[in-house]
Amino acid sequence: MASIRELHKQLVNKERSAVEITQEALERIQALEPQLHSFLCVTAQRALEQARAVDAKIAAGEEIGALAGIPIGIKDNICTKGIPTTCASRILENFVPPYESTVTQKLLEADAVMVGKTNLDEFAMGGSTETSAFGMTGNPWDLSRVPGGSSGGSAAAVAAEECLVSLGSDTGGSIRQPASFCGVVGMKPTYGLVSRYGLVAFASSLDQIGPFGRTVEDAAILLSAIAGYDPKDSTSLKVQIPNYAASLKPDLKPRGQLRIGVIQETFGEGLDSQVEQAVKQALEQLQDLGAEIHVISCPRFRYGLPSYYIIAPSEASANLARYDGVKYGYRASEADNLMEMYTRTRATGFGAEVKRRIMVGTYALSAGYYDAYYLKAQKVRTLIKEDFEKAFELVDILACPTAPTTAFKAGEKTSDPLSMYLVDLMTIPVNLAGLPGISVPCGFDDKGLPIGLQLIGKPLREDQLFQVAYAYEQSTSWHLQKPKI
């Protein structure tokens, strides 16, 4: 499948129709889904209607935007009016939202073509898409391995060319880590840049919607379309949104003006040697392109993981209290009283990982433990943010591996939650500090599995991240390699 820019040119020149492009994506989905399972819901009829509307505009001589007629997948924790939004959970299996999320409304107005809702870890809680109540997604590079999580379906769909771009959500690395595992580009924007209205909440102070693309330019075009102030979201930022793709150039000249800091705490014990080698080679490549490379210390970086697993479950405990069988969603039928209905609904409606996090969060917020756990974790969060601020006084961008390993085998970590949590070691601090981060492919291991380089920016400097990622991408061929699925 071509890039957004190439498809847009073909549509404008009437070399191809939006219906042809959409049918190609739908045929690809139909062929791959039995083995890949990236989608929980395929909206074929609606997609073709949207495509026909785009073709009608072109035929009438109307100008179309960059995303018009472009096939896109939407993570199934983002509300879509009239289309099921399940969060990959039994408790919302039959939930059909009566309203549209802000990001999907913007995509509708941009004439993008939604081909379906993508699979995820239940309520976005997980790092492998194995906690989905409706079955896991395979990794297109090796179907016996996980695609990462929680946005594994969105990443796998783009990698397998079932859609051109997709939306995911990132609470502790849920866009960047699957982007790394699936060999695509994934961007977690600055907290507040993209509206969370219509995103089913996991941890409200951490969640952020962002784009996946096969290329940096495609991800940049998609972010420009969904970013911006939204009065429906109290955390939304009133800032001007640039055209992120407009100023991309294939180098970092003039030389020496861009300073990249390598976070030394992300190297060492626990980091796969092949991942380390690929990331170091990528940093050498960035130096050749004109960047200055410095080693930087963020001493509290590794405390991100334990503080996150207090803060996120605590917020999840509060957010998921609404699923009680009364207002909407699944309700246990066999119950003699209200309390029994509550407990049976939540016991049978939630999966094991969701229940684990609710219990951890409820414990951390309980009387006598709030100060010892939750308050202390928030203080550590502040210290982590201060470390980043000090680092950004010395450099423009920070760099490290996106994940400590490549994609692991399905079932390898399901019986050991702590080892699963460690997969997010490199990405979590970025969410705690509310910073933007991007993962870009930077190599493969000896099993043919993708490796990701993570670049972390100052608040609202997505433009700079895209530029550095684009310059690196254009100087390598990693993004041109495709899985043989």
C-alpha positions as CSV (number, residue, x, y, z in Angstrom):
1,M,0.0,0.0,0.0
2,A,1.3,3.5,-0.9
3,S,1.8,6.4,1.5
4,I,-0.9,8.9,2.3
5,R,0.7,11.5,0.1
6,E,1.0,9.0,-2.8
7,L,-2.6,7.9,-2.5
8,H,-3.9,11.5,-2.2
9,K,-2.1,12.3,-5.5
10,Q,-3.6,9.2,-7.2
11,L,-7.1,10.2,-6.0
12,V,-6.8,13.8,-7.1
13,N,-5.4,12.7,-10.5
14,K,-8.2,10.2,-10.8
15,E,-5.7,7.4,-11.3
16,R,-7.5,5.4,-8.6
17,S,-10.8,5.8,-6.8
18,A,-11.4,5.8,-3.0
19,V,-13.7,2.8,-3.4
20,E,-10.8,0.8,-5.1
21,I,-8.4,1.7,-2.3
22,T,-11.0,0.8,0.4
23,Q,-11.9,-2.5,-1.3
24,E,-8.2,-3.4,-1.5
25,A,-7.9,-2.8,2.3
26,L,-11.1,-4.8,3.0
27,E,-9.9,-7.7,0.9
28,R,-6.6,-7.7,2.7
29,I,-8.5,-7.7,6.1
30,Q,-10.7,-10.6,4.9
31,A,-7.6,-12.6,3.8
32,L,-5.5,-12.1,6.9
33,E,-7.9,-11.8,9.8
34,P,-8.4,-15.5,10.4
35,Q,-4.8,-15.8,11.4
36,L,-3.9,-12.2,12.5
37,H,-7.0,-11.1,14.4
38,S,-6.2,-7.4,14.4
39,F,-9.8,-6.3,14.3
40,L,-12.7,-6.9,16.6
41,C,-15.2,-5.3,14.2
42,V,-14.9,-4.7,10.5
43,T,-17.1,-1.9,9.2
44,A,-17.1,-2.8,5.5
45,Q,-20.4,-1.3,4.4
46,R,-19.8,2.0,6.2
47,A,-16.3,2.2,4.8
48,L,-17.5,1.8,1.2
49,E,-20.2,4.4,1.8
50,Q,-17.5,6.8,3.1
51,A,-15.3,6.0,0.1
52,R,-18.1,6.6,-2.4
53,A,-18.7,10.0,-0.8
54,V,-15.1,10.9,-1.4
55,D,-15.3,9.8,-5.0
56,A,-18.4,11.9,-5.5
57,K,-16.6,15.0,-4.1
58,I,-13.7,14.4,-6.6
59,A,-16.1,13.9,-9.5
60,A,-17.8,17.2,-8.6
61,G,-14.4,19.0,-8.7
62,E,-14.3,19.6,-4.9
63,E,-11.0,19.9,-3.1
64,I,-10.2,17.0,-0.8
65,G,-8.0,16.8,2.3
66,A,-4.9,14.7,2.8
67,L,-6.9,11.9,4.7
68,A,-9.8,11.8,2.3
69,G,-10.3,8.2,1.2
70,I,-7.5,6.8,3.4
71,P,-8.3,3.5,5.2
72,I,-7.8,3.8,8.9
73,G,-8.3,1.5,11.9
74,I,-9.6,2.8,15.3
75,K,-8.6,1.2,18.6
76,D,-11.7,-0.3,20.2
77,N,-11.6,1.9,23.4
78,I,-12.4,5.0,21.3
79,C,-16.1,5.6,21.1
80,T,-17.7,5.4,17.6
81,K,-21.4,6.4,17.4
82,G,-23.6,3.5,16.3
83,I,-20.6,1.0,16.2
84,P,-19.7,-1.3,19.1
85,T,-17.0,-0.1,21.4
86,T,-16.0,-3.1,23.6
87,C,-12.6,-2.2,25.1
88,A,-12.0,-6.0,24.4
89,S,-14.0,-6.7,27.5
90,R,-17.1,-8.9,28.1
91,I,-18.5,-6.2,30.3
92,L,-18.9,-3.9,27.3
93,E,-19.4,-6.7,24.7
94,N,-22.8,-5.3,23.5
95,F,-22.1,-1.6,24.2
96,V,-22.9,0.7,21.2
97,P,-22.0,4.4,22.0
98,P,-24.7,7.0,21.4
99,Y,-22.0,9.6,20.7
100,E,-18.8,10.1,18.7
101,S,-15.4,10.7,20.2
102,T,-13.7,14.0,19.3
103,V,-10.9,12.3,17.3
104,T,-13.2,10.1,15.2
105,Q,-15.5,13.1,14.6
106,K,-12.4,14.9,13.3
107,L,-11.6,12.0,11.0
108,L,-15.2,11.9,9.7
109,E,-14.9,15.6,8.9
110,A,-11.6,14.9,7.1
111,D,-13.3,12.1,5.0
112,A,-11.0,9.4,6.3
113,V,-12.4,5.9,5.8
114,M,-12.8,3.8,8.9
115,V,-12.4,0.1,8.1
116,G,-12.9,-1.2,11.6
117,K,-12.2,-1.3,15.4
118,T,-8.9,-2.9,16.4
119,N,-8.1,-5.4,19.1
120,L,-6.4,-4.4,22.4
121,D,-5.7,-5.6,25.9
122,E,-8.9,-5.5,27.9
123,F,-9.5,-1.8,28.9
124,A,-5.9,-1.1,27.6
125,M,-4.4,-3.0,30.5
126,G,-1.6,-5.1,29.3
127,G,1.5,-5.2,27.1
128,S,0.8,-8.0,24.7
129,T,-2.9,-7.9,23.6
130,E,-3.3,-11.3,25.3
131,T,-5.7,-10.0,27.9
132,S,-8.4,-9.2,25.2
133,A,-11.6,-11.1,26.1
134,F,-12.0,-11.9,22.4
135,G,-8.6,-13.5,21.6
136,M,-5.1,-12.2,21.1
137,T,-3.7,-10.6,18.0
138,G,-0.7,-12.1,16.2
139,N,2.5,-10.3,15.3
140,P,2.7,-10.0,11.5
141,W,6.4,-10.8,11.6
142,D,5.9,-14.0,13.5
143,L,2.3,-15.1,14.3
144,S,3.5,-17.1,17.3
145,R,4.6,-13.9,19.0
146,V,2.7,-11.0,20.5
147,P,2.3,-7.6,18.7
148,G,2.8,-5.8,22.0
149,G,0.1,-3.9,23.8
150,S,-2.2,-2.5,24.6
151,S,-2.7,-1.1,21.1
152,G,-1.5,-4.4,19.5
153,G,-4.3,-4.6,17.0
154,S,-3.7,-1.1,15.7
155,A,0.0,-1.7,15.3
156,A,-0.4,-5.1,13.7
157,A,-3.1,-3.8,11.2
158,V,-0.7,-1.1,9.9
159,A,2.3,-3.5,9.8
160,A,0.2,-6.0,7.8
161,E,-1.2,-3.3,5.5
162,E,-4.8,-4.0,6.5
163,C,-5.1,-0.2,6.8
164,L,-2.7,2.6,6.0
165,V,-2.8,4.3,9.5
166,S,-4.5,3.7,12.8
167,L,-5.3,5.3,16.2
168,G,-4.1,3.8,19.5
169,S,-4.0,5.1,23.0
170,D,-0.9,5.3,25.2
171,T,-1.1,5.1,29.0
172,G,2.4,3.7,29.8
173,G,3.8,2.9,26.3
174,S,0.7,1.3,24.6
175,I,1.5,3.0,21.3
176,R,5.3,3.0,21.3
177,Q,5.9,-0.5,22.5
178,P,3.6,-2.3,19.9
179,A,5.1,0.1,17.3
180,S,8.5,-1.3,18.2
181,F,7.3,-4.9,18.2
182,C,5.5,-4.6,14.9
183,G,8.1,-2.4,13.0
184,V,6.0,0.6,12.5
185,V,6.0,4.3,13.6
186,G,4.0,5.1,16.8
187,M,3.7,8.6,18.4
188,K,2.5,9.4,21.9
189,P,1.7,13.1,21.9
190,T,2.1,15.6,24.7
191,Y,-0.6,15.1,27.3
192,G,-3.5,17.4,26.4
193,L,-2.6,17.8,22.7
194,V,-5.3,15.4,21.6
195,S,-8.7,15.3,23.1
196,R,-9.6,12.4,25.3
197,Y,-13.3,12.9,24.9
198,G,-14.8,9.6,23.9
199,L,-11.7,7.6,24.9
200,V,-12.8,5.0,27.5
201,A,-10.8,6.0,30.6
202,F,-8.1,3.7,32.1
203,A,-5.8,6.2,34.0
204,S,-7.1,9.7,33.2
205,S,-3.9,11.6,34.1
206,L,-1.8,9.3,31.8
207,D,-4.0,8.3,28.8
208,Q,-3.4,9.9,25.4
209,I,-4.6,9.1,21.9
210,G,-1.9,9.0,19.1
211,P,-1.2,7.8,15.6
212,F,0.4,4.7,14.0
213,G,1.8,4.8,10.5
214,R,4.2,2.8,8.3
215,T,6.2,6.0,7.9
216,V,6.9,9.1,10.0
217,E,5.2,11.3,7.4
218,D,1.9,9.3,7.6
219,A,1.9,9.5,11.4
220,A,2.6,13.2,11.2
221,I,-0.3,13.8,8.8
222,L,-2.7,11.8,11.1
223,L,-1.6,13.7,14.2
224,S,-2.2,17.1,12.6
225,A,-5.8,15.9,11.8
226,I,-6.7,14.8,15.4
227,A,-4.8,17.3,17.5
228,G,-6.3,20.5,18.9
229,Y,-8.2,22.1,21.7
230,D,-11.6,20.5,22.7
231,P,-13.9,22.2,25.2
232,K,-15.4,18.8,26.0
233,D,-12.0,17.7,27.6
234,S,-10.9,19.7,30.6
235,T,-7.3,18.6,30.1
236,S,-7.2,19.8,26.5
237,L,-4.5,22.4,25.7
238,K,-5.3,25.7,23.8
239,V,-2.4,25.6,21.4
240,Q,-1.9,26.2,17.7
241,I,-1.5,22.9,15.8
242,P,1.1,23.1,13.0
243,N,1.1,21.0,9.8
244,Y,3.6,18.5,11.2
245,A,4.4,16.9,7.8
246,A,4.9,20.2,6.0
247,S,8.5,20.9,7.2
248,L,10.0,17.4,7.3
249,K,13.4,17.3,5.6
250,P,15.8,14.4,5.2
251,D,18.7,15.8,7.3
252,L,19.5,17.5,10.5
253,K,21.5,20.5,9.1
254,P,23.0,22.8,10.0
255,R,25.3,20.4,11.8
256,G,25.7,20.6,15.5
257,Q,22.5,22.6,16.2
258,L,20.5,19.6,17.4
259,R,21.6,17.9,20.6
260,I,20.4,14.4,21.4
261,G,20.8,13.0,24.9
262,V,21.2,9.3,25.4
263,I,19.6,8.2,28.7
264,Q,22.3,6.1,30.3
265,E,19.9,4.5,32.8
266,T,18.2,2.7,29.9
267,F,21.3,0.7,29.0
268,G,22.7,-2.2,31.0
269,E,21.1,-5.1,32.8
270,G,17.8,-6.3,31.3
271,L,18.5,-4.9,27.8
272,D,18.8,-7.4,25.0
273,S,22.2,-7.1,23.4
274,Q,20.8,-7.0,19.9
275,V,18.4,-4.2,20.8
276,E,21.3,-2.3,22.4
277,Q,23.5,-2.7,19.3
278,A,20.7,-1.6,16.9
279,V,19.9,1.5,19.0
280,K,23.6,2.5,19.3
281,Q,23.9,2.2,15.5
282,A,20.9,4.4,15.1
283,L,22.5,7.0,17.3
284,E,25.6,6.9,15.2
285,Q,23.5,7.4,12.1
286,L,21.8,10.4,13.7
287,Q,25.3,11.8,14.5
288,D,26.3,11.4,10.9
289,L,23.1,13.3,9.9
290,G,24.3,16.3,11.9
291,A,23.1,15.8,15.5
292,E,25.3,16.1,18.5
293,I,25.1,13.0,20.8
294,H,25.5,13.4,24.6
295,V,25.2,10.9,27.4
296,I,22.6,12.2,29.9
297,S,21.5,10.9,33.3
298,C,17.9,10.7,34.5
299,P,18.6,9.2,37.9
300,R,14.9,8.5,38.8
301,F,14.0,7.0,35.3
302,R,13.8,3.4,36.6
303,Y,11.5,4.5,39.5
304,G,8.9,5.1,36.8
305,L,7.8,1.5,36.7
306,P,6.9,1.1,40.4
307,S,5.3,4.5,40.7
308,Y,3.2,3.9,37.6
309,Y,1.9,0.6,38.9
310,I,0.5,2.5,41.9
311,I,-0.9,5.6,40.1
312,A,-2.4,3.8,37.1
313,P,-4.3,1.0,39.0
314,S,-5.5,3.7,41.5
315,E,-7.0,5.7,38.7
316,A,-8.3,2.6,37.1
317,S,-10.0,1.5,40.3
318,A,-11.9,4.8,40.3
319,N,-12.7,4.9,36.6
320,L,-13.9,1.3,36.4
321,A,-16.3,1.6,39.3
322,R,-18.9,2.7,36.8
323,Y,-19.2,-0.8,35.4
324,D,-21.6,-2.2,37.9
325,G,-24.3,-3.8,35.8
326,V,-26.8,-0.9,36.4
327,K,-26.1,1.9,33.9
328,Y,-24.9,0.0,30.8
329,G,-23.0,-3.0,29.6
330,Y,-23.1,-6.6,30.9
331,R,-25.3,-7.5,33.9
332,A,-25.1,-10.9,35.7
333,S,-28.6,-12.4,35.5
334,E,-28.5,-14.8,38.4
335,A,-28.5,-12.6,41.5
336,D,-30.8,-12.4,44.5
337,N,-30.1,-8.9,45.5
338,L,-28.3,-5.7,44.4
339,M,-24.9,-6.4,46.0
340,E,-24.8,-9.9,44.6
341,M,-25.6,-8.5,41.1
342,Y,-22.7,-6.0,41.5
343,T,-20.2,-8.6,42.5
344,R,-21.3,-11.3,40.0
345,T,-21.3,-8.7,37.2
346,R,-17.8,-7.5,37.9
347,A,-16.5,-11.0,38.7
348,T,-17.6,-12.5,35.4
349,G,-17.4,-9.3,33.2
350,F,-13.8,-8.4,33.9
351,G,-10.8,-10.5,33.0
352,A,-8.0,-11.4,35.4
353,E,-5.6,-8.6,34.6
354,V,-8.3,-5.9,35.0
355,K,-9.4,-7.4,38.3
356,R,-5.7,-7.5,39.5
357,R,-5.3,-3.8,38.7
358,I,-8.6,-2.8,40.3
359,M,-7.6,-4.6,43.5
360,V,-4.1,-3.1,43.6
361,G,-5.6,0.4,43.0
362,T,-8.3,0.0,45.6
363,Y,-5.7,-1.2,48.1
364,A,-3.4,1.8,47.4
365,L,-6.3,4.3,47.9
366,S,-7.7,2.7,51.0
367,A,-7.5,4.3,54.4
368,G,-4.1,3.9,56.0
369,Y,-2.3,3.2,52.7
370,Y,-3.0,6.3,50.7
371,D,0.0,8.2,52.1
372,A,2.3,5.2,52.0
373,Y,1.6,4.3,48.4
374,Y,-0.4,6.7,46.2
375,L,0.9,9.9,47.6
376,K,4.5,8.7,47.6
377,A,4.1,7.5,44.0
378,Q,2.9,11.0,43.0
379,K,6.0,12.5,44.7
380,V,8.2,10.2,42.7
381,R,6.3,11.2,39.5
382,T,7.3,14.8,40.3
383,L,10.9,13.9,40.7
384,I,10.9,12.0,37.4
385,K,9.4,15.1,35.7
386,E,12.2,17.2,37.3
387,D,14.9,14.9,35.9
388,F,13.5,15.4,32.4
389,E,13.4,19.1,32.8
390,K,17.0,19.2,33.9
391,A,18.0,17.0,31.0
392,F,16.2,19.3,28.5
393,E,18.3,22.2,29.8
394,L,21.3,20.4,28.2
395,V,19.8,18.7,25.1
396,D,16.8,19.1,22.7
397,I,15.7,15.5,22.5
398,L,16.3,12.3,24.6
399,A,16.8,8.9,23.1
400,C,16.7,5.3,24.3
401,P,15.4,1.9,23.3
402,T,11.6,1.7,23.0
403,A,11.5,-1.7,24.6
404,P,14.2,-3.8,26.3
405,T,13.5,-6.8,24.0
406,T,11.9,-7.7,20.7
407,A,8.4,-9.4,20.6
408,F,8.2,-12.4,22.9
409,K,6.3,-15.6,22.4
410,A,2.6,-15.7,23.1
411,G,2.0,-17.2,26.6
412,E,5.6,-16.6,27.6
413,K,4.8,-14.0,30.3
414,T,1.1,-14.5,31.0
415,S,1.8,-16.4,34.2
416,D,4.3,-13.8,35.5
417,P,2.7,-10.3,35.6
418,L,5.8,-8.6,36.9
419,S,7.9,-9.7,33.9
420,M,5.1,-8.5,31.6
421,Y,5.2,-5.1,33.4
422,L,8.9,-4.8,32.8
423,V,8.3,-4.6,29.1
424,D,7.1,-1.0,29.6
425,L,10.2,0.0,31.6
426,M,11.5,2.5,28.9
427,T,8.1,4.1,28.0
428,I,6.3,4.7,31.3
429,P,8.4,7.7,32.5
430,V,7.3,9.6,29.4
431,N,3.6,9.3,30.4
432,L,4.3,10.2,34.0
433,A,5.9,13.5,32.8
434,G,3.3,14.1,30.1
435,L,5.9,14.4,27.4
436,P,5.7,13.4,23.7
437,G,7.5,10.3,22.5
438,I,7.9,8.5,19.2
439,S,9.1,5.0,18.3
440,V,10.7,4.5,14.9
441,P,12.1,1.2,13.4
442,C,15.8,1.0,13.7
443,G,16.7,-2.7,12.9
444,F,15.9,-6.4,13.3
445,D,17.3,-9.1,15.6
446,D,18.6,-12.4,14.3
447,K,15.0,-13.9,14.4
448,G,13.8,-11.2,12.0
449,L,11.9,-9.3,14.6
450,P,11.8,-5.4,14.6
451,I,13.6,-3.2,17.0
452,G,12.4,0.4,17.9
453,L,14.3,3.6,18.7
454,Q,12.4,5.9,21.1
455,L,12.8,9.6,20.9
456,I,11.5,11.8,23.7
457,G,10.8,15.5,23.2
458,K,10.0,18.6,25.2
459,P,6.3,19.4,25.8
460,L,4.6,20.3,22.5
461,R,7.7,19.7,20.4
462,E,6.1,16.9,18.3
463,D,7.4,18.9,15.3
464,Q,11.0,18.4,16.4
465,L,10.4,14.7,17.1
466,F,8.9,14.1,13.7
467,Q,11.8,15.9,12.0
468,V,14.5,13.8,13.8
469,A,12.6,10.6,13.2
470,Y,12.0,11.4,9.6
471,A,15.7,12.3,8.9
472,Y,16.7,9.0,10.5
473,E,14.0,7.0,8.6
474,Q,14.9,8.5,5.2
475,S,18.6,7.6,5.7
476,T,17.8,3.9,6.4
477,S,15.7,1.2,4.7
478,W,14.0,-0.3,7.9
479,H,10.6,1.2,7.1
480,L,10.7,-0.3,3.6
481,Q,10.8,-3.9,4.9
482,K,7.5,-5.7,5.2
483,P,6.4,-8.9,7.0
484,K,5.8,-11.9,4.8
485,I,2.3,-12.5,5.9
